[in-house]
Amino acid sequence: MGFNEDIKSFASKIEDRLSSIQTEEGTKMSLIVPFFQILGYDVFNPDEFCPEYTADVGIKKGEKVDYAILEDGKPIVLIECKWCGDTLDKHSSQLFRYFSTTPAKFGILTNGVCYKFYTDLEEANKMDLVPFLELDMLNLKEAKINELKKFCKSNFDQERIFSTAEELKYSSLIKQVITDELESPTDSFVRFLLTNIYDGQKTQKVIDKFTPIVKKSFTGLINDIVNQKISSALTPDSDTSDSKNQSTSDAVEDVNTEEPESKIFTTEEEIEAFYIVRGLLAGVIPVEDIVHRDTESYFGILYKDNNRKPICRIDLDRKIKRILIPDENKKFVKYTIESLNDLYLYKDQLTAVVKRYLE
């Protein structure tokens, strides 16, 4: 297998391992060290992959970062590890301190599930507060895998990575701003849109009136784009123009994709499952808030297109078909189904999931 297949195969095993990993050390051995092994590093050679690398910080001596990738005896990447059940938001300051005391150009903060990659775009030798790349092993995207590939031992080129880091960082931030505005449009954003479509005075009352319209319009636009992609995927005789439009849309979504041909194919059966789930929940939440997102590993159905608010996953690409429904801890419970008609048996569980998101 190639690198892409190896990392996807490893990622598919992570979810089942999480419940049995209770410590940071367990996270390192079960998730993080194997990850860097796939990247091609000799994790048992301290001259290449050094554990407990000393990074003295000011008057503090003997400060140690969990791992350092070395080249000619000097660190090129620092790796700070946390337990897989811990969030990373509060831990970047620790890696920030280590970064300025070593010649390493890149820092990685990880809990074995999420990997955050940092460098010093804003100020030399001072780690940025915002990562230029984030990788979620439970929701891998082809474009992110292609960026990760640059960190493989055989591909590692410090200047090449740094040259693309700025574009990755700011494109990610722009996407987040757009996502936030779609979720909850701000007054300034609504006022900006009204500049070209509304001639009257833009009072707060007018802004409040148009805010739900803006949100609904964006939702409709996204649904139109998704449906166009589905139509193109299901129509083998799509003309060249449709293919070009689809490629352009894919390029906007995934920056720096080195392998533009996606292996994801959404089947008619998956779309039928999506509409069944939509129908089951139509009386609970607006149907436009129920969207699907296909990946190479599973067909996901989300609330408001938010990865952190999964409604269920549908797995129809194997002999034993399944629906996976998240429990209160967002751990997916697997149920075997004989046919799509069995989805109707899980209306109560699906309803309970979306009601939790409304609390």
C-alpha positions as CSV (number, residue, x, y, z in Angstrom):
1,M,0.0,0.0,0.0
2,G,1.0,3.6,-0.5
3,F,1.2,6.3,2.2
4,N,-2.4,7.5,1.7
5,E,-3.8,4.0,2.1
6,D,-1.5,3.3,5.1
7,I,-2.6,6.4,7.0
8,K,-6.3,5.8,6.2
9,S,-6.0,2.2,7.4
10,F,-4.4,3.3,10.6
11,A,-7.0,6.0,11.1
12,S,-9.8,3.5,10.7
13,K,-8.5,1.6,13.8
14,I,-8.2,4.7,16.1
15,E,-11.9,5.0,17.1
16,D,-12.0,1.4,18.5
17,R,-8.8,2.0,20.5
18,L,-9.8,5.2,22.2
19,S,-12.0,3.7,25.0
20,S,-9.1,1.5,26.2
21,I,-6.5,4.3,26.4
22,Q,-6.5,6.0,29.7
23,T,-3.1,7.7,30.0
24,E,-0.8,10.0,28.0
25,E,1.8,7.2,27.8
26,G,-0.8,4.9,26.4
27,T,-1.7,7.5,23.8
28,K,1.9,7.8,22.8
29,M,2.5,4.1,22.3
30,S,-0.9,3.2,20.7
31,L,-1.5,6.3,18.5
32,I,1.3,8.8,18.2
33,V,4.4,6.6,17.8
34,P,2.7,4.4,15.1
35,F,1.6,7.6,13.3
36,F,5.2,8.8,13.0
37,Q,6.3,5.2,12.0
38,I,3.9,5.5,9.0
39,L,5.6,8.8,8.2
40,G,8.8,6.8,7.8
41,Y,10.7,7.7,10.9
42,D,12.7,5.1,12.9
43,V,10.9,5.6,16.2
44,F,13.3,3.3,17.9
45,N,16.4,5.3,16.9
46,P,17.0,8.2,19.4
47,D,19.3,9.9,16.9
48,E,16.3,10.3,14.6
49,F,13.2,10.2,16.8
50,C,14.3,11.4,20.2
51,P,12.0,11.0,23.2
52,E,12.2,13.5,26.1
53,Y,14.3,16.0,24.2
54,T,15.8,18.7,26.4
55,A,14.6,22.2,25.6
56,D,15.8,24.5,28.4
57,V,13.5,27.5,28.8
58,G,15.1,30.6,30.3
59,I,16.2,29.9,33.9
60,K,14.3,26.6,33.8
61,K,16.7,23.8,33.0
62,G,15.9,20.3,32.0
63,E,12.6,21.2,30.4
64,K,11.7,18.3,28.0
65,V,9.5,18.1,25.0
66,D,7.9,14.6,24.4
67,Y,9.7,13.9,21.1
68,A,12.0,15.7,18.6
69,I,12.7,14.6,15.1
70,L,16.4,15.1,14.5
71,E,18.5,15.8,11.4
72,D,22.3,15.8,11.8
73,G,21.8,15.9,15.5
74,K,19.6,19.0,15.5
75,P,15.8,19.1,16.0
76,I,13.7,20.0,13.0
77,V,10.3,19.1,14.5
78,L,9.2,19.3,18.1
79,I,6.2,17.1,19.2
80,E,4.2,17.7,22.3
81,C,1.8,14.9,23.3
82,K,-1.3,14.8,25.4
83,W,-3.8,12.1,26.4
84,C,-6.3,11.2,23.7
85,G,-9.2,12.2,26.0
86,D,-7.8,15.7,26.5
87,T,-8.5,18.8,24.3
88,L,-5.5,20.6,22.9
89,D,-6.8,24.2,23.2
90,K,-5.1,24.9,26.5
91,H,-1.7,23.2,25.8
92,S,-0.2,25.2,22.9
93,S,1.6,27.6,25.4
94,Q,3.8,24.7,26.5
95,L,5.0,24.0,22.9
96,F,5.3,27.8,22.4
97,R,7.9,28.0,25.1
98,Y,10.0,25.1,23.7
99,F,9.9,26.4,20.2
100,S,11.9,29.6,20.7
101,T,14.7,27.7,22.5
102,T,15.6,25.3,19.7
103,P,16.4,25.6,16.0
104,A,13.3,23.5,15.1
105,K,11.2,25.2,12.4
106,F,8.0,23.2,13.1
107,G,6.1,22.2,16.2
108,I,3.3,19.6,16.5
109,L,0.8,19.4,19.3
110,T,-1.3,16.2,19.4
111,N,-3.5,13.9,21.4
112,G,-3.2,11.1,18.9
113,V,-6.5,12.1,17.3
114,C,-6.0,15.7,16.4
115,Y,-2.6,17.0,15.1
116,K,-1.9,20.7,15.1
117,F,1.1,21.9,13.0
118,Y,2.8,25.2,13.9
119,T,5.6,27.3,12.5
120,D,6.8,30.9,12.8
121,L,5.0,32.8,10.0
122,E,4.3,35.9,12.0
123,E,7.7,36.5,13.7
124,A,10.9,34.5,13.2
125,N,11.8,32.0,16.0
126,K,8.4,32.7,17.7
127,M,5.8,30.1,17.2
128,D,2.5,31.3,15.8
129,L,-0.5,31.0,18.0
130,V,-2.6,29.6,15.2
131,P,-1.6,26.3,13.5
132,F,-1.2,26.3,9.7
133,L,-2.5,22.7,9.4
134,E,-4.9,20.7,11.5
135,L,-5.4,17.0,11.0
136,D,-8.4,15.1,12.5
137,M,-7.7,11.4,12.2
138,L,-11.4,10.6,12.6
139,N,-12.3,12.8,9.7
140,L,-9.5,12.6,7.2
141,K,-9.6,14.6,4.0
142,E,-7.6,13.8,0.9
143,A,-6.2,17.3,0.8
144,K,-5.0,17.2,4.4
145,I,-3.3,13.8,3.8
146,N,-1.4,15.3,0.9
147,E,-0.2,18.1,3.1
148,L,0.8,15.5,5.8
149,K,2.8,13.6,3.2
150,K,5.2,16.5,3.1
151,F,6.2,15.6,6.7
152,C,7.2,12.1,5.6
153,K,10.9,11.4,6.2
154,S,11.4,10.7,2.5
155,N,9.7,14.0,1.4
156,F,10.7,16.4,4.2
157,D,11.7,19.7,2.8
158,Q,11.7,22.5,5.3
159,E,11.6,25.3,2.8
160,R,8.8,23.7,0.7
161,I,6.6,23.2,3.7
162,F,7.2,26.7,5.0
163,S,6.4,28.2,1.6
164,T,2.9,26.6,1.6
165,A,2.2,27.1,5.3
166,E,1.0,30.7,5.0
167,E,-1.6,29.8,2.4
168,L,-2.8,26.8,4.4
169,K,-3.1,28.8,7.6
170,Y,-5.0,31.8,6.2
171,S,-7.2,29.7,3.9
172,S,-8.2,27.7,6.9
173,L,-9.0,30.9,8.9
174,I,-11.0,32.3,6.0
175,K,-13.0,29.1,5.8
176,Q,-13.7,29.3,9.6
177,V,-14.9,32.9,9.3
178,I,-17.3,31.9,6.5
179,T,-18.5,28.9,8.5
180,D,-19.2,31.1,11.5
181,E,-21.1,33.6,9.4
182,L,-23.2,30.8,7.9
183,E,-24.0,29.4,11.3
184,S,-24.8,32.8,12.8
185,P,-24.5,35.9,10.5
186,T,-23.2,39.0,12.3
187,D,-24.7,42.4,11.9
188,S,-21.7,43.7,10.0
189,F,-21.8,40.8,7.6
190,V,-25.5,41.2,6.9
191,R,-25.0,45.0,6.4
192,F,-22.2,44.2,3.9
193,L,-24.5,42.0,1.8
194,L,-27.3,44.5,1.9
195,T,-25.0,47.2,0.4
196,N,-25.7,45.9,-3.1
197,I,-29.3,44.7,-2.7
198,Y,-31.1,47.1,-0.4
199,D,-31.3,50.9,-1.0
200,G,-33.1,51.8,2.2
201,Q,-31.5,52.8,5.5
202,K,-29.9,49.8,7.1
203,T,-31.3,50.2,10.6
204,Q,-31.0,47.5,13.3
205,K,-34.6,46.6,12.6
206,V,-33.7,46.0,8.9
207,I,-30.6,44.0,9.9
208,D,-32.7,41.8,12.2
209,K,-35.2,41.3,9.5
210,F,-32.6,40.2,6.9
211,T,-30.4,38.0,9.2
212,P,-32.6,34.9,8.9
213,I,-33.0,35.5,5.2
214,V,-29.2,35.6,4.8
215,K,-28.8,32.4,6.7
216,K,-31.5,30.7,4.7
217,S,-30.0,31.9,1.4
218,F,-26.6,30.5,2.2
219,T,-28.1,27.2,3.3
220,G,-30.0,27.0,0.0
221,L,-26.8,27.9,-2.0
222,I,-24.9,25.1,-0.2
223,N,-27.7,22.6,-0.9
224,D,-27.7,23.6,-4.5
225,I,-23.9,23.1,-4.8
226,V,-24.2,19.7,-3.0
227,N,-27.1,18.6,-5.2
228,Q,-25.2,19.6,-8.3
229,K,-22.2,17.5,-7.3
230,I,-24.5,14.6,-6.5
231,S,-26.1,14.9,-9.9
232,S,-22.8,15.0,-11.6
233,A,-21.6,11.9,-9.7
234,L,-24.7,9.9,-10.5
235,T,-24.8,11.0,-14.2
236,P,-22.0,9.1,-16.1
237,D,-22.5,11.2,-19.3
238,S,-21.9,14.6,-17.7
239,D,-20.5,17.0,-20.3
240,T,-17.2,18.6,-20.1
241,S,-18.6,21.9,-18.7
242,D,-20.2,20.1,-15.7
243,S,-16.9,18.3,-15.0
244,K,-15.0,21.6,-15.1
245,N,-17.5,23.2,-12.7
246,Q,-17.2,20.3,-10.3
247,S,-13.4,20.5,-10.4
248,T,-13.4,24.2,-9.7
249,S,-15.7,23.7,-6.7
250,D,-13.5,21.0,-5.4
251,A,-10.5,23.2,-5.7
252,V,-12.1,25.9,-3.6
253,E,-12.9,23.4,-0.9
254,D,-9.5,21.7,-0.8
255,V,-6.5,23.9,-1.2
256,N,-3.2,22.5,-2.6
257,T,-4.7,19.1,-3.6
258,E,-1.9,17.2,-5.3
259,E,-4.2,14.4,-6.2
260,P,-7.4,16.1,-7.5
261,E,-9.2,12.9,-8.5
262,S,-11.4,12.0,-5.5
263,K,-12.0,8.3,-4.8
264,I,-15.3,9.3,-3.0
265,F,-18.4,8.1,-4.8
266,T,-21.8,8.9,-3.3
267,T,-24.2,6.1,-4.3
268,E,-27.9,6.3,-4.9
269,E,-28.5,4.0,-1.9
270,E,-26.6,6.5,0.4
271,I,-28.7,9.4,-0.9
272,E,-31.8,7.4,-0.3
273,A,-30.7,6.7,3.3
274,F,-30.0,10.4,3.7
275,Y,-33.6,11.3,2.7
276,I,-35.0,8.6,5.0
277,V,-33.1,10.2,8.0
278,R,-34.3,13.6,6.9
279,G,-37.9,12.4,6.8
280,L,-37.6,10.8,10.3
281,L,-36.4,14.1,11.8
282,A,-38.5,16.5,9.8
283,G,-40.8,17.2,12.7
284,V,-37.9,17.8,15.1
285,I,-35.6,20.2,13.3
286,P,-35.8,22.0,9.9
287,V,-34.8,19.6,7.2
288,E,-32.4,22.1,5.7
289,D,-30.3,21.7,8.9
290,I,-29.8,18.0,8.1
291,V,-26.9,17.6,5.6
292,H,-24.7,14.8,4.4
293,R,-21.0,14.6,3.9
294,D,-19.4,11.7,2.2
295,T,-15.9,10.4,2.9
296,E,-13.8,7.4,1.8
297,S,-14.5,5.8,5.2
298,Y,-18.2,6.4,5.7
299,F,-21.3,8.4,4.7
300,G,-22.0,11.0,7.4
301,I,-25.2,12.8,8.2
302,L,-24.6,16.0,10.2
303,Y,-26.6,18.7,12.0
304,K,-26.0,22.1,10.3
305,D,-23.0,20.6,8.4
306,N,-21.0,20.6,11.7
307,N,-18.5,17.8,12.1
308,R,-18.9,18.1,15.8
309,K,-22.6,17.5,15.6
310,P,-23.0,14.1,13.8
311,I,-26.5,12.7,13.6
312,C,-25.3,9.3,12.3
313,R,-23.0,7.5,9.9
314,I,-24.3,5.1,7.3
315,D,-22.0,2.3,6.1
316,L,-23.4,0.4,3.1
317,D,-20.1,-0.5,1.4
318,R,-19.7,-3.9,3.0
319,K,-21.5,-7.2,3.2
320,I,-22.9,-6.2,6.7
321,K,-24.6,-2.9,6.4
322,R,-24.6,-0.6,9.5
323,I,-25.9,2.6,10.9
324,L,-23.7,4.2,13.6
325,I,-25.4,6.6,16.0
326,P,-23.5,8.7,18.6
327,D,-24.4,8.3,22.2
328,E,-24.3,11.1,24.8
329,N,-20.5,11.0,24.9
330,K,-20.3,11.1,21.0
331,K,-19.1,7.5,20.9
332,F,-20.7,5.8,17.9
333,V,-22.9,2.8,18.7
334,K,-23.0,0.4,15.7
335,Y,-26.3,-1.2,14.6
336,T,-26.6,-3.8,11.9
337,I,-29.3,-3.3,9.3
338,E,-30.6,-5.7,6.7
339,S,-32.0,-3.0,4.4
340,L,-32.7,0.7,4.3
341,N,-36.1,0.0,5.7
342,D,-34.5,-0.9,9.0
343,L,-33.5,2.8,9.4
344,Y,-37.0,3.5,10.5
345,L,-36.4,1.4,13.6
346,Y,-33.9,4.0,14.9
347,K,-36.1,7.1,14.8
348,D,-36.1,7.5,18.6
349,Q,-32.3,7.2,18.8
350,L,-31.8,9.8,16.0
351,T,-34.4,12.1,17.6
352,A,-32.5,11.9,20.9
353,V,-29.3,12.9,19.1
354,V,-30.6,16.0,17.5
355,K,-32.4,17.1,20.6
356,R,-29.1,17.1,22.5
357,Y,-27.8,19.6,20.0
358,L,-30.8,21.9,20.6
359,E,-30.2,22.1,24.4
